[in-house]
């Protein structure tokens, strides 16, 4: 009987399979079908749990408590009998009853970090209309929707809604402002209630009454639909908190990323180059499934186009509560003094505020990854 060679016995326990390393955002080229755009117009994960009850007004700023009071009433009016929907496009409505109490639209006027998005999302959550009849998105997401669907199809897609909430209405792009204002006029005629926050125009940082007057002027004939609510206060992300945390070293960033499941790891310069090839409407999808972002070698951004793309990415990361760990310069040194004095400065201040908050969140992630 011939003897078959027997397997060589193992000299020790079988080693576990190598853990998958961090992904690279630069390897991703997401595509978002147009038919998903409307369905995904809901408050982002960071604002899933926000409500009027967990918005804590600053006792030193009475306008905050007043905004909550007014917005509770506004939310309750959404979906009231005789309100909203495409139905009025297709059949003659009965004689109109007395106008419902409260404005048909609300604009939140205030600086960054005072909780305007919290209040906007709280209104969306509190409105009694069905989820599929409420939409929530940024101004950029709304313009992307129009670009993907076409103007008329966008009107049709949104006119069934009872509430549209728009965050960061862009007043510094005249073409897009006119486009969206025209869209909102169509939706208001269809009975959709509107709520918005906005950026200020160049040279007006929004600490006075400039934001409200600029908003009303730029939306032209829509101003009659909006009541302006002032929300005063300081940036809550910096109330009593330290400045941007000190960056890590390249080696610390790389080592920590390897120990965090679902992490991404990229060189900052390579990521900026990649962002120039991905449409900003896809930056959210770019981070799908990413639990934490790790960046090596953060430097001051070289030009305004790059800076504005970085602002959009910062917004998407902040919305999704994705902590950011980085080496290089601190996040509050990324934008030049010239940028911070220019027409887009409010966007840059918002990006700094949000990235600093995400950098603070990264401390626990780094400790767990070690």
N, C-alpha and C positions, 0 to 999 in steps of 0.2 A: 504494500500500500504506500503509494507515494505521499510524502508529507507536504502539505501546502504551507507556504510561508504564513506564519501567524503575524498579526499586526504588532508592531512594536509597542510595548506598553508605554503609557504616558508617564513621564518623569514627574508629573505634578498635576495639580488641578488645572482644568481648562481655563485659560484666561477669558475674561468677559470680552464681548465684542467692543471694539473701540467706539467711544461715544461720538456722535456726530458733532462736528464743530459748529461754530457760529456761521450763519449765512451772510452773504454780501448783498446789500441793497443794490449794488452796481450790477449784479447778475440778473436783476428782475426787470422785466418789461411788461407790466400789467396792462391788460385791455379790459375795459369796463363796457359791456353792452349797453346801448342807449336805453333799452327797456328796463334796466335796473336803476337808472338814475332817479326816477320819480319814487319808486318803491323804497329807495334808500335815503330819501329826504326825511330823516328823523333825527332827533337830538343824538349827538355822538355819545360813545360810552361814558365819557367823563361826566355827562349831564343826564345819564339815565336816572339817577336817584335824586336829582335836585327837585325841590318843591318850594312853594312859598313858605311852608312851615320851617324849613331848614335854611332859609335865607335869614341871616342874623343882621338886622339893621344896626348901624352904628348910632348909638344914642346922641352923638354929637352932630349927626347929619339927619335932621328930621325928614328931608326929602326922600330918604330911603324907605322909611316906614310908610310915607304917603304913597310912594310908587307901588308898594305891595298892596295897599288898600285899593287903589284904582285898578290895578291889574287883576286882582281877584274878581272884581265886578266885570271887567272886560272879558276875562276868560269865561265867566258864567254866561255871558251873552252869546258866545259862539255856539251856533247850532240851534239858537232859539227859533221858535216857529216863525216862518216867513223869511228866515235868513239863508243866504248862500245857495250855491249849487248851480249847475248848468240848467236846471229845470226851467228857470225863467227865460232861457234862450229858446226853448222849444214850445212853450205854450203861454198863452196870455195869463198873466197873474191876476188874481182877484184884486179888487180895490185895495190899495195899500193902506194898512193900518197906520196908526200913529207911529212915528219913528221910534225905534227902541232906544232906551236910555243908554248913554255912553257913546263914545266915538266909534266910527267904523274902522278906524285904524289908530295905532299908537306908535309914536316914535320915542325911544329912550335916548335922552341927551345926557352925556356925561363922559368923563375921562376913562381911560383904560383901567381895568382892575377894580372897578367899583361894583361889579356884579351884574352888569347889564345882560350878559349871556345867561347867567343863572336865572335872572328874572324872565328872560325870553323863553328859555326852556321850561321854566315853571308854568308859564302861561300855556304853552303847548300841552304839557301834561295835565293841567287843570281843566282845559277846555273839554266839555262833555261830548263833543263830536267823536264819531268812531275814528280809530287810529288811521285808517286809510283815507280819511277825509281831512287830515291835517298834514301839513308839510313844513319842514324845518331845514334850513340850509344857509350857507354863507352866500354873499353876493356873488362870489366867484363861482360857486357851485350852480347858482341860478343861471349865470351867463353861459356856463358850460352846458347846462340843460338845453338852453335855447339853441346853442350851436349844434348840439347833437340831434335834436328833434326838429329844428326849424321853428320859426316864430309861431305859426298858426297851430302846429301840433303841440307846442308847449302850452299855448293858451288852452287848447282842448284838454290836455292832460291835467292841468291844474284847476280848471274852472269847476270841476266836480267837488273841489275841496271847500271846506268852510273856514279854514284858517291857513294862512301862509306866514311863517316867521322867517325874517331875513336878518342874519347877523352880519355886521360889518359892511353895511351898504357903502360902496365905494363912490365917494364924491370927487375923486381926483382923476377919473377917466370919463370925459364928457360923452364919448360915443357910447360906452356901456351904460352910463347913467341914463341917457335918453332911451336906449333900448329897453332897459328894465323898467323905467318909468312908464313907457308905453304898454309893456306887458302888464304892469300892475293896474294901469287904468282899465284895461280889458277885464282883468280879474275882479276889480272893484265893481265894475258894471254888472258882472255876473253874480255879485253878492258875496264874494270871498272877503273875509275880514283879514286885515293886514297888520303886521307888527314888524318893526324894524329897529335896529341900532345902526349907527354909521360911523365912518371915519370923518374927520374934518377936512376941509379944503387946505391946500398948501398955505403955510403961514399962519394957520389958525389951529392951535393945538387943542381946542375944545375945553379950555378951562373956564371960559365965560359963556355967554349966550350965543356965540358964533355958530356952534354946531347946529343948533335948531334952525336958525334963520337960513343957513346955507342949505340944509337939508330941504326945507320947505321951498326954497327957490329952485333948487336943482331938479326936484321932482315935478316942477311946473304945475300943471293942472291938478295934480294929485293932492296938493297941500290941504285942500278942504276936507279930505278924508282922514287926516291925521291930527291927533292931539299930541302935543309934545309934553313929555314928562322928564323933568330934570332929576338926575340921580347924582348927587354930590358925594364926594369922599375921596379917600386916598386909595392907591392900588393895594387891595387886600393882601396880595402875595408878598408885600413888603412891609406890612404893619408889624413892627417890632422884630423883623427877621433880618439876618445878616445879608451882606451883599453876595455876589456870585461866589460859590465855593471855589477854593483853589483847584486847578486842574490836576489830574493824575499824570504819571509818566506814561510814555508809550508802552513800556513793559507791563505796568500795572493794568492798563486798559486791555491789552492783549490777554494777559493771564486771567483777568476777571471775566472777560467775554467767553473764554473756553469753559468756564464753570457754570454758566447760566443757560439753562434750556431755553431754546427759542430766541437766543440773542442774535443780533447782527453786528458785524465788525467791518468797518470800512476806513480807509484813509480819507480825510476830509476833502482834500483836493480832488480825488477821484470821484467822490460822491457829488461834489458841485458840478463836475463835468457831466456826470450821468443825469443829473437833474435837468440840464439844458437839453437833453434828448427825450425827456419824458414830459408829456403834457401835464401841467399842474392839476388838472382834474383827476389824474391817476395817482397823485401822491398818497392819498389814503390807501388805495389798493396796494401801493408799493410797500406799505408797512403791515399788510395783512399777516396775522400770525406771529408777528415779531413782539416778543415780550420786553425787550430792552435794546436800546441802540448804543453801540460803542463806537466812538470816533477817535482816530489817532491824528494828531497834528493839526488841530484847529488853528486857523490863521485869520487875520482880518480879510473880509470878502473883498475881491478886487474891483468890482464894478456894480452899478445899480441893478442891472438885469439879474445878475447872480444873487444880489442881496434880496430882491423881491421874490425870487424862487425859494430862497431859504426861509423867508417869512411864511410862505404857504406850507412848506414842510413842517416848520415849527408849529403852526396852527394844527395840522393834522396829528402830529405827535402829542400835542397837549390835549386835544380832544379825546384821544385814545388812551391817555394816561400812560404813555410809554416813557419810562425814565431814560435819561441820556447821560452817559458817562464819557468824558472826553479828556484828551491831553491837548497841550498847546496853550493858546491864550484863553483867558476866561471869556464866558459868553458875553459879558458886558463890555468887552473890548473888540468885538467882531466888526462893528460898523464904525466907519470913520466919523470924525467930528463934522466933516462936510455933509455926510449923509444924515447925521442926526440934526443938522440945521436945515435940511432941505424939505421939499414938499412931501416926501414919504416918511418923514421922521416918526409920525405916530405909529406907522406900521412897524418901524424898527424898534421903537420903545416897547411895543406889544410883544414882538418876537423875543427881545431881551428878557422881558418880564417872564414870559412863559418858559423859555429855555432855562433860565435861572431856577425856576420852580422845579423843572424836570431834573436839573442837575442836583438839586437838593434831594429829590426823591431817589437818586441813584445810590446814595450812601449805603442803604440797606441791601441793594442789589449787589454792590461790590463786595460787601461783607459776606453775603451768602455764596458768592462765586469763588471766594478764596479757599 
